Amino acid sequence: MVFNNNNLKYRIAFDTAKNIFMAIDATDESNVAYGITIEQAIVELKNKLN
């Protein structure tokens, strides 16, 4: 499932080995950000892309 948030399309996944959420840029899957919460992962992805 792809989410859209202020012109940012991303997917959310959970890394069970590390117990951490991943926000993955839907247009370029090499852009991945991590966070303890889904919201934190999304914020990290936004910061990484800006």
C-alpha positions, 0 to 999 in steps of 0.5 A: 500500500502506498500512502500520500502525504504532502506530495510524498508517496511512501510505503511503511514496513516493519523490520522484525529483526531490528524491531523498527519501522521503515518509511520507503520512498515509493518513487525511489526505493533506495530512500529508506528512513527508520523510526521507533514509530511510524510517524518518526520514520515518516518525519525522518524520510521527509528530512532525508529528502529535503 
